[in-house]
Every structure is written in C-alpha cells, then in structure tokens.
Amino acid sequence: MGDESIAKKFGSHLKSLRESKGMSQEKLGLISDLHPTYISLLERGINQPSLTSLIALAKSLNIKLIELLQPFN
C-alpha cells in the first residue's frame, strides 16, 4: 500500500469518525489544539499525522488510539 493510499484511507476514516461525533473540523481543531486546516489536509489525504497528532485526535474524539487506526488492522 503506497503512502498516498494510506493517507487517503486514514483521512476518510478520520472524517467518518469526526462526523459520527457530530463535530465540525473547527470544533475538532479547537478540542485537539490542531488547526482546522490541518484536519482538512488530513481528511483529504494530503498530510500524514504525527504520533502527537494521532494521540490528540483520539483523545478529542473520545476513542482509543487503535480505533483511529482501525482501517489498517
């Protein structure tokens, strides 16, 4: 699996999780202390998250880190 398809798969999953929690990108950004533009880039598969960002996103979505990485299990 190439880096681009990994990023797109992660981004699609992140967007699905965010929407299932009823959050906008702005709200997730505020809670996670990540810029909404960065979240948009993640969701579109343009950027790949750091470990620090993954942890912040999981905490903000109130899920376990493994749930955020579910598409790759």
N, CA, C and O atoms as a GROMACS GRO file, in nm:
protein
  292
    1MET      N    1   0.085  -0.118   0.000
    1MET     CA    2   0.000   0.000   0.000
    1MET      C    3   0.090   0.124   0.000
    1MET      O    4   0.175   0.138   0.088
    2GLY      N    5   0.072   0.213  -0.097
    2GLY     CA    6   0.153   0.333  -0.107
    2GLY      C    7   0.116   0.437  -0.003
    2GLY      O    8   0.007   0.434   0.055
    3ASP      N    9   0.209   0.530   0.020
    3ASP     CA   10   0.187   0.636   0.118
    3ASP      C   11   0.060   0.716   0.089
    3ASP      O   12  -0.013   0.754   0.180
    4GLU      N   13   0.035   0.741  -0.041
    4GLU     CA   14  -0.082   0.821  -0.077
    4GLU      C   15  -0.212   0.749  -0.041
    4GLU      O   16  -0.305   0.810   0.011
    5SER      N   17  -0.219   0.620  -0.070
    5SER     CA   18  -0.342   0.548  -0.039
    5SER      C   19  -0.360   0.530   0.111
    5SER      O   20  -0.473   0.528   0.160
    6ILE      N   21  -0.250   0.518   0.186
    6ILE     CA   22  -0.258   0.510   0.332
    6ILE      C   23  -0.315   0.641   0.386
    6ILE      O   24  -0.405   0.639   0.470
    7ALA      N   25  -0.263   0.753   0.337
    7ALA     CA   26  -0.309   0.884   0.384
    7ALA      C   27  -0.457   0.905   0.350
    7ALA      O   28  -0.532   0.956   0.433
    8LYS      N   29  -0.499   0.865   0.231
    8LYS     CA   30  -0.639   0.882   0.192
    8LYS      C   31  -0.730   0.792   0.275
    8LYS      O   32  -0.839   0.834   0.315
    9LYS      N   33  -0.688   0.670   0.300
    9LYS     CA   34  -0.767   0.577   0.380
    9LYS      C   35  -0.781   0.629   0.523
    9LYS      O   36  -0.889   0.625   0.580
   10PHE      N   37  -0.670   0.678   0.580
   10PHE     CA   38  -0.676   0.734   0.714
   10PHE      C   39  -0.767   0.856   0.716
   10PHE      O   40  -0.852   0.869   0.805
   11GLY      N   41  -0.751   0.945   0.618
   11GLY     CA   42  -0.831   1.066   0.613
   11GLY      C   43  -0.980   1.040   0.603
   11GLY      O   44  -1.060   1.108   0.668
   12SER      N   45  -1.016   0.943   0.523
   12SER     CA   46  -1.158   0.907   0.510
   12SER      C   47  -1.213   0.853   0.642
   12SER      O   48  -1.325   0.884   0.681
   13HIS      N   49  -1.133   0.773   0.710
   13HIS     CA   50  -1.174   0.718   0.840
   13HIS      C   51  -1.187   0.828   0.944
   13HIS      O   52  -1.282   0.831   1.022
   14LEU      N   53  -1.090   0.919   0.946
   14LEU     CA   54  -1.094   1.031   1.041
   14LEU      C   55  -1.220   1.114   1.019
   14LEU      O   56  -1.289   1.150   1.114
   15LYS      N   57  -1.250   1.144   0.894
   15LYS     CA   58  -1.370   1.223   0.863
   15LYS      C   59  -1.496   1.151   0.911
   15LYS      O   60  -1.585   1.213   0.968
   16SER      N   61  -1.502   1.022   0.886
   16SER     CA   62  -1.618   0.944   0.928
   16SER      C   63  -1.634   0.946   1.080
   16SER      O   64  -1.745   0.963   1.131
   17LEU      N   65  -1.523   0.928   1.152
   17LEU     CA   66  -1.529   0.934   1.298
   17LEU      C   67  -1.574   1.071   1.348
   17LEU      O   68  -1.658   1.082   1.436
   18ARG      N   69  -1.515   1.175   1.289
   18ARG     CA   70  -1.549   1.313   1.329
   18ARG      C   71  -1.698   1.339   1.307
   18ARG      O   72  -1.766   1.392   1.395
   19GLU      N   73  -1.747   1.302   1.190
   19GLU     CA   74  -1.888   1.326   1.158
   19GLU      C   75  -1.980   1.243   1.247
   19GLU      O   76  -2.088   1.289   1.284
   20SER      N   77  -1.938   1.122   1.283
   20SER     CA   78  -2.021   1.038   1.370
   20SER      C   79  -2.034   1.097   1.510
   20SER      O   80  -2.129   1.066   1.582
   21LYS      N   81  -1.938   1.182   1.547
   21LYS     CA   82  -1.943   1.251   1.677
   21LYS      C   83  -2.013   1.386   1.666
   21LYS      O   84  -2.026   1.458   1.765
   22GLY      N   85  -2.058   1.421   1.544
   22GLY     CA   86  -2.128   1.547   1.523
   22GLY      C   87  -2.038   1.668   1.533
   22GLY      O   88  -2.083   1.777   1.571
   23MET      N   89  -1.912   1.651   1.500
   23MET     CA   90  -1.816   1.762   1.512
   23MET      C   91  -1.782   1.819   1.375
   23MET      O   92  -1.773   1.747   1.276
   24SER      N   93  -1.762   1.949   1.373
   24SER     CA   94  -1.707   2.014   1.254
   24SER      C   95  -1.555   2.005   1.264
   24SER      O   96  -1.500   1.971   1.369
   25GLN      N   97  -1.488   2.035   1.156
   25GLN     CA   98  -1.342   2.041   1.159
   25GLN      C   99  -1.296   2.148   1.258
   25GLN      O  100  -1.195   2.131   1.326
   26GLU      N  101  -1.369   2.256   1.264
   26GLU     CA  102  -1.334   2.365   1.356
   26GLU      C  103  -1.342   2.319   1.501
   26GLU      O  104  -1.253   2.347   1.582
   27LYS      N  105  -1.450   2.248   1.534
   27LYS     CA  106  -1.467   2.202   1.672
   27LYS      C  107  -1.359   2.099   1.708
   27LYS      O  108  -1.302   2.106   1.817
   28LEU      N  109  -1.332   2.005   1.619
   28LEU     CA  110  -1.227   1.908   1.645
   28LEU      C  111  -1.092   1.978   1.660
   28LEU      O  112  -1.011   1.941   1.745
   29GLY      N  113  -1.069   2.076   1.578
   29GLY     CA  114  -0.945   2.153   1.588
   29GLY      C  115  -0.932   2.223   1.722
   29GLY      O  116  -0.824   2.223   1.783
   30LEU      N  117  -1.039   2.281   1.769
   30LEU     CA  118  -1.039   2.352   1.896
   30LEU      C  119  -1.011   2.255   2.011
   30LEU      O  120  -0.929   2.284   2.099
   31ILE      N  121  -1.079   2.142   2.011
   31ILE     CA  122  -1.064   2.045   2.120
   31ILE      C  123  -0.926   1.980   2.118
   31ILE      O  124  -0.866   1.957   2.223
   32SER      N  125  -0.875   1.950   1.998
   32SER     CA  126  -0.748   1.880   1.986
   32SER      C  127  -0.627   1.972   1.983
   32SER      O  128  -0.513   1.926   1.986
   33ASP      N  129  -0.651   2.103   1.978
   33ASP     CA  130  -0.544   2.201   1.965
   33ASP      C  131  -0.466   2.184   1.835
   33ASP      O  132  -0.346   2.208   1.828
   34LEU      N  133  -0.540   2.142   1.731
   34LEU     CA  134  -0.484   2.131   1.596
   34LEU      C  135  -0.562   2.227   1.507
   34LEU      O  136  -0.682   2.245   1.526
   35HIS      N  137  -0.495   2.287   1.412
   35HIS     CA  138  -0.561   2.384   1.325
   35HIS      C  139  -0.663   2.314   1.235
   35HIS      O  140  -0.634   2.207   1.181
   36PRO      N  141  -0.782   2.372   1.218
   36PRO     CA  142  -0.883   2.311   1.131
   36PRO      C  143  -0.833   2.285   0.988
   36PRO      O  144  -0.874   2.189   0.925
   37THR      N  145  -0.745   2.371   0.939
   37THR     CA  146  -0.688   2.350   0.806
   37THR      C  147  -0.605   2.222   0.803
   37THR      O  148  -0.607   2.149   0.704
   38TYR      N  149  -0.531   2.195   0.911
   38TYR     CA  150  -0.452   2.073   0.922
   38TYR      C  151  -0.544   1.951   0.922
   38TYR      O  152  -0.514   1.850   0.858
   39ILE      N  153  -0.655   1.959   0.993
   39ILE     CA  154  -0.752   1.849   0.996
   39ILE      C  155  -0.809   1.826   0.856
   39ILE      O  156  -0.827   1.712   0.814
   40SER      N  157  -0.837   1.933   0.785
   40SER     CA  158  -0.885   1.922   0.647
   40SER      C  159  -0.781   1.853   0.560
   40SER      O  160  -0.816   1.767   0.478
   41LEU      N  161  -0.655   1.889   0.575
   41LEU     CA  162  -0.548   1.826   0.497
   41LEU      C  163  -0.536   1.678   0.531
   41LEU      O  164  -0.511   1.596   0.442
   42LEU      N  165  -0.553   1.643   0.657
   42LEU     CA  166  -0.551   1.503   0.696
   42LEU      C  167  -0.667   1.427   0.633
   42LEU      O  168  -0.648   1.319   0.577
   43GLU      N  169  -0.786   1.484   0.641
   43GLU     CA  170  -0.905   1.418   0.589
   43GLU      C  171  -0.901   1.399   0.438
   43GLU      O  172  -0.959   1.305   0.385
   44ARG      N  173  -0.833   1.488   0.370
   44ARG     CA  174  -0.821   1.477   0.224
   44ARG      C  175  -0.702   1.391   0.181
   44ARG      O  176  -0.680   1.370   0.062
   45GLY      N  177  -0.626   1.342   0.279
   45GLY     CA  178  -0.512   1.256   0.249
   45GLY      C  179  -0.392   1.329   0.195
   45GLY      O  180  -0.304   1.269   0.133
   46ILE      N  181  -0.386   1.459   0.219
   46ILE     CA  182  -0.274   1.539   0.171
   46ILE      C  183  -0.158   1.534   0.270
   46ILE      O  184  -0.042   1.526   0.230
   47ASN      N  185  -0.190   1.540   0.398
   47ASN     CA  186  -0.088   1.530   0.504
   47ASN      C  187  -0.104   1.398   0.578
   47ASN      O  188  -0.210   1.336   0.576
   48GLN      N  189   0.005   1.357   0.644
   48GLN     CA  190   0.002   1.240   0.731
   48GLN      C  191   0.028   1.288   0.873
   48GLN      O  192   0.116   1.371   0.895
   49PRO      N  193  -0.048   1.236   0.969
   49PRO     CA  194  -0.036   1.285   1.107
   49PRO      C  195   0.089   1.232   1.178
   49PRO      O  196   0.138   1.123   1.150
   50SER      N  197   0.137   1.313   1.271
   50SER     CA  198   0.244   1.269   1.360
   50SER      C  199   0.181   1.187   1.473
   50SER      O  200   0.059   1.185   1.488
   51LEU      N  201   0.264   1.120   1.549
   51LEU     CA  202   0.214   1.044   1.663
   51LEU      C  203   0.145   1.137   1.763
   51LEU      O  204   0.041   1.102   1.819
   52THR      N  205   0.201   1.254   1.784
   52THR     CA  206   0.140   1.352   1.874
   52THR      C  207   0.001   1.392   1.826
   52THR      O  208  -0.092   1.403   1.907
   53SER      N  209  -0.013   1.413   1.697
   53SER     CA  210  -0.144   1.450   1.640
   53SER      C  211  -0.243   1.334   1.653
   53SER      O  212  -0.360   1.356   1.685
   54LEU      N  213  -0.196   1.212   1.627
   54LEU     CA  214  -0.284   1.096   1.640
   54LEU      C  215  -0.340   1.085   1.782
   54LEU      O  216  -0.459   1.060   1.801
   55ILE      N  217  -0.254   1.103   1.880
   55ILE     CA  218  -0.297   1.095   2.020
   55ILE      C  219  -0.397   1.206   2.052
   55ILE      O  220  -0.498   1.182   2.117
   56ALA      N  221  -0.369   1.328   2.005
   56ALA     CA  222  -0.460   1.440   2.029
   56ALA      C  223  -0.595   1.415   1.964
   56ALA      O  224  -0.699   1.445   2.023
   57LEU      N  225  -0.595   1.362   1.843
   57LEU     CA  226  -0.720   1.335   1.774
   57LEU      C  227  -0.801   1.227   1.846
   57LEU      O  228  -0.922   1.241   1.864
   58ALA      N  229  -0.735   1.120   1.885
   58ALA     CA  230  -0.804   1.012   1.956
   58ALA      C  231  -0.866   1.063   2.086
   58ALA      O  232  -0.982   1.033   2.116
   59LYS      N  233  -0.790   1.140   2.162
   59LYS     CA  234  -0.844   1.195   2.288
   59LYS      C  235  -0.961   1.287   2.261
   59LYS      O  236  -1.062   1.282   2.332
   60SER      N  237  -0.950   1.370   2.160
   60SER     CA  238  -1.056   1.465   2.128
   60SER      C  239  -1.182   1.398   2.078
   60SER      O  240  -1.293   1.447   2.101
   61LEU      N  241  -1.167   1.285   2.010
   61LEU     CA  242  -1.282   1.210   1.961
   61LEU      C  243  -1.333   1.112   2.067
   61LEU      O  244  -1.432   1.043   2.046
   62ASN      N  245  -1.264   1.108   2.180
   62ASN     CA  246  -1.300   1.020   2.291
   62ASN      C  247  -1.301   0.873   2.248
   62ASN      O  248  -1.394   0.798   2.279
   63ILE      N  249  -1.195   0.835   2.176
   63ILE     CA  250  -1.178   0.697   2.132
   63ILE      C  251  -1.037   0.652   2.165
   63ILE      O  252  -0.950   0.734   2.194
   64LYS      N  253  -1.015   0.522   2.159
   64LYS     CA  254  -0.881   0.468   2.179
   64LYS      C  255  -0.802   0.489   2.051
   64LYS      O  256  -0.857   0.490   1.941
   65LEU      N  257  -0.672   0.505   2.066
   65LEU     CA  258  -0.585   0.526   1.951
   65LEU      C  259  -0.602   0.414   1.847
   65LEU      O  260  -0.603   0.441   1.727
   66ILE      N  261  -0.617   0.291   1.892
   66ILE     CA  262  -0.633   0.178   1.800
   66ILE      C  263  -0.758   0.195   1.712
   66ILE      O  264  -0.759   0.150   1.598
   67GLU      N  265  -0.862   0.260   1.764
   67GLU     CA  266  -0.984   0.283   1.684
   67GLU      C  267  -0.956   0.381   1.571
   67GLU      O  268  -1.016   0.372   1.463
   68LEU      N  269  -0.867   0.474   1.595
   68LEU     CA  270  -0.830   0.571   1.493
   68LEU      C  271  -0.751   0.501   1.381
   68LEU      O  272  -0.755   0.544   1.265
   69LEU      N  273  -0.682   0.394   1.416
   69LEU     CA  274  -0.601   0.321   1.320
   69LEU      C  275  -0.670   0.196   1.268
   69LEU      O  276  -0.607   0.113   1.201
   70GLN      N  277  -0.796   0.181   1.296
   70GLN     CA  278  -0.873   0.062   1.260
   70GLN      C  279  -0.861   0.021   1.115
   70GLN      O  280  -0.853  -0.099   1.088
   71PRO      N  281  -0.860   0.112   1.018
   71PRO     CA  282  -0.853   0.068   0.877
   71PRO      C  283  -0.728  -0.011   0.844
   71PRO      O  284  -0.722  -0.076   0.740
   72PHE      N  285  -0.628  -0.008   0.930
   72PHE     CA  286  -0.501  -0.073   0.899
   72PHE      C  287  -0.480  -0.201   0.978
   72PHE      O  288  -0.371  -0.259   0.972
   73ASN      N  289  -0.580  -0.246   1.050
   73ASN     CA  290  -0.568  -0.372   1.126
   73ASN      C  291  -0.600  -0.490   1.038
   73ASN      O  292  -0.595  -0.604   1.084
   0.00000   0.00000   0.00000
